[in-house]
């Protein structure tokens, strides 16, 4: 429960940085929390780290597109703050530290994992935009 609250608050905090409207802040926080809840369920499957990122991004993108249609705002207003919780910053940091300390295999492993996580996030967002947006636009 604490993780869901923190995911929602992270989305709200980044929404404040991006100066989105108050209504969009609330929806971004909800999208961040809901996507984290779904991703946490996926994470219970052994070996599902990248799948968690993909499914979480897919949920963020889908809910962001729905919120954008509902609120008549561009989808990045909702998607950008909510997707921040999935950014693999810790892995990129670990990779740099490992390289600087001369631990090249560990640095390469962390770096490639961060790259794959970023790819999974990108794919999830792209697929949601490619499939959900046309369905929502058709209904309006």
C-alpha positions as CSV (number, residue, x, y, z in Angstrom):
1,X,0.0,0.0,0.0
2,X,2.9,2.3,0.8
3,X,4.4,1.7,-2.6
4,X,1.2,2.7,-4.3
5,X,1.0,5.9,-2.4
6,X,4.6,6.7,-3.1
7,X,4.2,5.9,-6.8
8,X,1.2,8.3,-7.0
9,X,3.1,11.0,-5.0
10,X,6.0,10.7,-7.4
11,X,3.8,11.2,-10.4
12,X,2.2,14.3,-8.7
13,X,5.7,15.7,-7.8
14,X,6.9,15.4,-11.4
15,X,3.6,16.8,-12.5
16,X,4.3,19.9,-10.3
17,X,7.7,20.2,-11.9
18,X,6.1,20.1,-15.4
19,X,3.5,22.6,-14.3
20,X,0.5,20.6,-15.2
21,X,-3.0,21.6,-14.1
22,X,-4.4,20.6,-10.7
23,X,-6.9,18.2,-12.4
24,X,-4.1,16.6,-14.4
25,X,-2.0,16.3,-11.2
26,X,-4.7,14.2,-9.6
27,X,-5.2,12.0,-12.6
28,X,-1.5,11.6,-13.1
29,X,-1.1,10.5,-9.5
30,X,-4.0,8.0,-9.9
31,X,-2.5,6.7,-13.1
32,X,0.9,6.3,-11.5
33,X,-0.6,4.4,-8.5
34,X,-2.8,2.1,-10.5
35,X,0.0,1.3,-13.0
36,X,2.3,0.5,-10.1
37,X,-0.3,-1.8,-8.5
38,X,-0.7,-3.7,-11.8
39,X,3.1,-3.8,-12.3
40,X,3.6,-5.1,-8.7
41,X,1.2,-8.0,-9.4
42,X,3.2,-8.8,-12.6
43,X,6.4,-8.6,-10.6
44,X,5.3,-11.6,-8.4
45,X,6.0,-13.8,-11.5
46,X,9.6,-15.1,-11.2
47,X,12.0,-13.4,-13.7
48,X,9.5,-10.7,-14.7
49,X,11.5,-7.6,-14.2
50,X,11.3,-6.3,-17.8
51,X,7.8,-7.6,-18.2
52,X,6.9,-5.5,-15.1
53,X,8.3,-2.4,-16.8
54,X,6.5,-3.2,-20.1
55,X,3.1,-3.9,-18.5
56,X,3.4,-0.8,-16.2
57,X,4.2,1.4,-19.2
58,X,1.3,-0.1,-21.2
59,X,-1.1,0.7,-18.3
60,X,0.3,4.2,-18.0
61,X,-0.1,4.8,-21.7
62,X,-3.6,3.3,-21.9
63,X,-4.8,5.3,-18.9
64,X,-3.1,8.4,-20.1
65,X,-4.8,8.1,-23.5
66,X,-8.2,7.7,-21.7
67,X,-7.5,10.6,-19.4
68,X,-6.4,12.7,-22.4
69,X,-9.6,12.0,-24.3
70,X,-11.7,12.6,-21.2
71,X,-10.1,15.8,-20.2
72,X,-9.4,17.0,-23.8
73,X,-5.7,17.5,-23.0
74,X,-2.6,16.0,-24.8
75,X,-1.7,12.6,-23.5
76,X,1.9,13.6,-22.4
77,X,0.3,15.8,-19.7
78,X,-0.8,12.5,-17.9
79,X,1.8,10.1,-19.3
80,X,5.1,11.9,-18.6
81,X,4.5,12.4,-14.8
82,X,3.1,8.9,-14.3
83,X,5.9,7.1,-16.2
84,X,8.7,8.5,-14.1
85,X,8.4,5.7,-11.5
86,X,9.6,3.2,-14.1
87,X,12.7,5.1,-15.3
88,X,15.7,2.8,-14.6
89,X,17.9,5.5,-13.0
90,X,19.3,3.3,-10.3
91,X,20.5,0.8,-12.9
92,X,22.2,3.5,-14.9
93,X,23.8,4.8,-11.8
94,X,25.0,1.3,-10.8
95,X,26.4,0.8,-14.3
96,X,28.4,4.1,-14.1
97,X,29.8,3.3,-10.7
98,X,30.8,-0.2,-11.7
99,X,32.6,1.1,-14.7
100,X,34.4,3.8,-12.7
101,X,35.5,1.1,-10.2
102,X,36.8,-1.1,-12.9
103,X,34.1,-3.8,-12.6
104,X,33.4,-4.0,-16.3
105,X,31.2,-7.1,-16.3
106,X,28.9,-5.7,-13.6
107,X,28.8,-2.3,-15.3
108,X,27.9,-3.9,-18.6
109,X,25.2,-6.0,-17.0
110,X,23.6,-3.0,-15.2
111,X,23.9,-0.9,-18.3
112,X,22.3,-3.5,-20.6
113,X,19.5,-4.1,-18.1
114,X,18.8,-0.3,-17.9
115,X,18.8,-0.2,-21.7
116,X,16.4,-3.1,-21.9
117,X,14.2,-1.6,-19.3
118,X,14.1,1.7,-21.2
119,X,13.2,-0.3,-24.3
120,X,10.4,-2.1,-22.5
121,X,9.0,1.2,-21.2
122,X,9.2,2.7,-24.7
123,X,7.5,-0.3,-26.3
124,X,4.7,-0.2,-23.7
125,X,4.0,3.5,-24.3
126,X,4.2,3.1,-28.1
127,X,1.8,0.2,-28.2
128,X,-0.7,1.9,-26.1
129,X,-0.6,5.0,-28.2
130,X,-0.8,2.9,-31.4
131,X,-3.7,0.8,-30.4
132,X,-5.7,2.7,-27.8
133,X,-5.6,6.2,-29.3
134,X,-7.3,5.2,-32.6
135,X,-10.0,3.3,-30.7
136,X,-10.7,6.3,-28.5
137,X,-10.7,8.8,-31.4
138,X,-13.1,6.6,-33.3
139,X,-15.6,6.9,-30.5
140,X,-15.5,10.7,-30.4
